[in-house]
Amino acid sequence: MKTNAIPLRHTTCAWCCKTQTLDELAGASGLEKCREQFEELFYALKKVHENEVRLTQKCRQLNDEIADNVARVSAVLEMTQEEEMVTAVVRQVRTHTAILSPHLTGPTAFLCMLRL
């Protein structure tokens, strides 16, 4: 079903058509109720369009924020994994140092720790 709807993307055109249509309806006798209904419908559609534009902009903004937060979370997870690996190495060094420390002292103990 085809209709001759006013494209809401072009509000200036919509306003021109609205004014022209209202003028035509105002000139016709007995169409006052039709003019009022048309005007109410037009303003309702205009408000819906404005809300759609606003919500679309908000969705784009939120998508950008989500993408930014995903990048931040990924970076934090990577840093956490690196810190866990460093902690594991430090624990290994402490364990081996505790085992070797009674037998080694001074520079020899330090060199053994570096090899671990």
Buried (B, 14 or more C-beta within 10 A) or exposed (E): EEEEEBEBEEBEEBEEBBEEBBEEBEEEEEBEEEBEEBBEEBEEBBEEBEEEEEEEEEEEEEEEEEEEEEEEEEEEEEEEEEEEEEEEEEEEEEEBBEEBEEEBEEEEEEEBBEEE
